[in-house]
Structures are given as C-alpha cells and as structure tokens.
Amino acid sequence: MTDPSGDAPANPSAELSAGGVGPWIGELPDEPRYDPELLARGDTRNVIDRYRYWRMDAIVADLDEHRHPFHVAIENWQHDLNIGSIVRSANAFAADTVHIIGRKRWNKRGAMVTDRYQHVSNHPDVASFVAFAQAEGLPIIAIDNVPGSVIIETFAFPSRCVLLFGQEGPGLSREALAAADAVVEISQFGSTRSINASAAAAVAMHAWVTQHVAF
C-alpha cells in the first residue's frame, strides 16, 4: 500500500539504514513507479522521502512535471571542481537544465549522483550557448562581481532566464560577459574578494526562487 497522498510510501516498518530505508516490509506496492530491486534490498540513495523506492526514470519524469523555468550555465575551460556542486544545487532548486559550456567532461564527484536526475546539456563554446539561449528566448543573467554589475538584492530576475557562472578564480570570460543581458553581483561584506563559485550559484538560484516561487 502507499500513502493516500501519493507523496511517500506507507511503510513504517521499514528499518532506517545509513542514509536511507531498508527493504520494504509488508504488502508490496504494484505501481509501476516502484523499483522491485529497491523494494527488496532497501533504498539508500540521496533522495527525498517522496521518491523512496522509485525507479530513476520515474523520478525524472515526476521532476519534469514541476521544474522551474530558469536554467543554469557554467563555463568549463579548466575542469572546474565546482561544477558538480552547481549541478547538485540546480537539482535541489529544480532548475530546468544545466548547460556546460566548453569541455564536455566535468568532475561529477560534487554532484553526488544528482546528475542522473538533472537535465545536463553541453555547448562547445560561448557562441553556441548564446545561439541556444536566443533561440529559446532566454535572457542571459551573468553572475560576477565586475564593474557595472547590479547588486543581486535590487535585481528583478526574469521568470524565464539562464543564470551564467564562470570558473573559480578568473570568473566569466569576456565573451560570456559581453553576451549577457545583465550582470549581477552578490553582495559581500567581508575581506575576501569573491565567494566560492558553487556557493555563488546556490545564492543566485535561491534569489530566483524567492522572487518566483509561491510558498
């Protein structure tokens, strides 16, 4: 049996394991979204309770029903270790798609397997990414602390847009900044010149959420 709300399995007898739940106890659910193997051995994946025991493709299909209309893009010229963490945050905030600009290969360790549930696309260069954004009608909102940028607390994010982030250290390339419809800076009040790229991405995504998601 499942919970009447359909949000989580009604399986109170399943023992918690490290980071998940044990094998299903009791009558097995017959809905196709459930994975027979997970029901038999338990589910230790890093997923919310709603998706316990679900097949991966069923989770992706459900996420597709309520992804937010903002996208995320990251320049990848130096195999930046932050990309995995940015993908993880994009999944947490239900971004539509993550776009990797430049090198197709990226370090997935920080993604904590969330790339399996998050749509990820590759663009070989800035020009091809910009062409995609223009074809989709997505304003490019660059996030970087450069002269002329707008403070994030005062910026109105478009509902449909793509948040563009650069490499740790050098930030966004000149070509990417030139292609942006707006450049937004995250307010800082300490001695450091910049914050970690993955932290900046999480802040910007949450700023979009506070402006466009009703609670």
C-alpha positions in Angstrom: 0.0 0.0 0.0 1.1 3.6 -0.5 0.3 6.8 1.4 -3.1 8.2 0.2 -1.4 11.4 -0.7 0.9 9.6 -3.1 3.9 11.6 -1.7 5.7 8.8 0.3 5.4 5.1 0.8 3.3 4.0 3.7 5.9 1.6 5.1 6.5 2.4 8.7 8.0 -1.0 9.5 11.0 -0.5 7.1 14.1 0.0 9.3 16.2 3.0 8.6 19.7 2.3 7.2 22.6 4.7 6.9 21.3 7.4 4.7 18.1 5.7 3.6 15.5 3.0 4.3 15.7 -0.8 4.5 13.8 -3.4 2.5 10.0 -2.8 2.1 8.1 -4.6 4.9 4.6 -5.9 4.2 2.5 -6.0 1.0 4.5 -4.8 -2.0 3.1 -1.8 -3.9 2.2 -2.6 -7.5 2.5 0.9 -9.0 5.0 0.9 -11.9 7.0 3.8 -10.5 8.4 1.5 -7.8 11.7 -0.4 -8.4 11.4 -4.1 -7.5 15.2 -4.3 -6.6 15.0 -1.3 -4.3 11.9 -2.7 -2.6 13.8 -5.9 -2.0 17.1 -4.5 -0.7 16.3 -1.1 0.5 16.9 2.4 -0.8 20.0 4.3 0.4 20.0 6.9 -2.3 20.2 10.6 -1.6 16.6 11.3 -2.5 13.7 12.9 -0.6 11.1 10.6 1.1 8.6 11.1 -1.7 10.9 9.3 -4.1 11.9 6.4 -1.8 11.9 3.1 -3.8 11.0 4.9 -7.1 12.7 3.9 -10.3 15.2 6.6 -11.6 13.2 7.3 -14.8 10.0 7.7 -12.7 11.7 10.3 -10.5 13.0 12.2 -13.6 9.5 12.1 -15.1 8.0 13.5 -12.0 10.6 16.2 -11.7 9.8 17.2 -15.2 6.3 18.0 -14.2 7.4 20.8 -11.9 10.8 22.0 -12.9 11.2 25.8 -12.7 11.7 27.8 -15.9 15.2 29.0 -15.1 18.3 27.4 -16.5 21.9 27.3 -15.2 25.1 27.6 -17.3 28.7 27.1 -16.3 31.9 27.8 -18.3 34.2 24.8 -18.2 37.6 25.6 -19.6 39.7 24.3 -16.7 37.8 21.2 -15.5 36.4 23.3 -12.5 35.7 21.1 -9.5 32.7 23.4 -8.6 30.6 22.2 -11.5 29.4 19.1 -9.7 28.3 21.1 -6.7 26.5 23.5 -9.0 24.6 20.6 -10.7 23.6 19.4 -7.2 22.2 22.8 -6.3 20.4 23.1 -9.6 18.7 19.8 -8.8 17.8 21.0 -5.3 16.2 24.1 -6.7 14.6 22.3 -9.6 16.3 24.1 -12.4 15.1 23.2 -15.9 18.6 22.3 -17.4 22.2 22.8 -16.6 24.4 23.9 -19.5 28.1 23.1 -19.6 30.0 25.5 -21.9 33.3 24.3 -23.2 34.8 20.9 -22.2 32.2 18.2 -22.2 33.9 16.2 -19.5 33.4 17.6 -15.9 34.2 16.4 -12.4 31.0 14.7 -11.2 32.0 14.0 -7.7 30.4 17.1 -6.2 27.1 16.3 -7.9 26.5 13.4 -5.6 24.7 11.4 -8.4 22.2 14.2 -8.8 23.2 14.5 -12.5 21.2 11.3 -13.0 18.0 13.3 -12.2 19.0 16.7 -13.6 19.0 17.5 -17.3 22.5 18.5 -18.4 23.5 19.8 -21.8 26.8 20.7 -23.4 27.7 23.6 -25.7 31.3 23.6 -27.2 31.7 27.3 -26.9 30.1 30.5 -25.8 28.8 31.3 -29.3 26.8 28.1 -29.5 25.4 28.6 -26.0 24.3 32.2 -26.8 22.7 30.9 -30.0 20.7 28.4 -27.9 19.6 31.0 -25.4 18.5 33.4 -28.1 16.6 30.7 -29.9 14.8 29.7 -26.7 14.1 33.4 -25.7 16.1 33.0 -22.5 17.8 36.2 -21.2 21.3 35.5 -20.1 21.9 36.7 -16.5 25.6 36.6 -15.7 26.7 36.3 -12.1 30.0 38.0 -11.4 31.5 40.9 -9.3 32.7 43.1 -12.1 32.4 46.9 -12.6 28.9 47.9 -13.7 27.2 44.8 -12.2 23.8 45.2 -10.4 23.6 44.2 -6.7 21.5 41.0 -6.5 19.2 42.4 -3.8 18.0 45.0 -6.2 17.7 42.9 -9.3 14.4 41.5 -10.7 15.2 38.1 -12.2 13.1 37.3 -15.3 10.9 34.3 -14.8 12.5 32.5 -17.8 16.2 33.0 -17.9 19.6 31.3 -17.7 21.9 32.1 -14.8 25.5 32.1 -16.2 28.5 31.3 -13.9 32.2 31.4 -14.6 35.3 29.5 -13.4 36.6 29.6 -9.9 39.2 32.3 -9.8 39.1 34.0 -13.3 35.3 34.2 -13.3 33.4 34.6 -16.6 35.2 35.1 -19.8 35.0 38.4 -21.7 33.0 36.8 -24.4 30.4 35.5 -21.9 30.1 38.8 -20.1 29.6 40.6 -23.5 26.8 38.3 -24.4 24.9 38.8 -21.1 21.7 40.7 -20.9 22.5 41.7 -17.3 25.4 41.2 -14.9 24.5 40.6 -11.3 26.8 40.8 -8.3 26.3 39.0 -5.0 26.7 41.4 -2.0 29.7 40.7 0.2 30.7 42.4 3.4 34.0 40.8 4.5 37.6 40.9 3.3 37.5 38.3 0.6 37.2 39.5 -3.0 34.9 36.7 -4.0 33.0 33.6 -2.7 33.2 30.1 -4.0 31.7 29.6 -7.4 29.3 26.8 -6.2 28.2 29.0 -3.2 27.6 31.9 -5.6 25.4 29.6 -7.8 23.4 28.5 -4.8 22.8 32.1 -3.7 21.7 33.2 -7.1 19.4 30.2 -7.6 17.8 30.9 -4.3 17.4 34.5 -5.1 15.4 33.5 -8.2 13.3 31.2 -6.1 12.4 33.9 -3.6 11.1 36.1 -6.4 9.2 33.5 -8.4 8.0 30.6 -6.2 4.9 31.0 -4.0 5.0 29.3 -0.6 
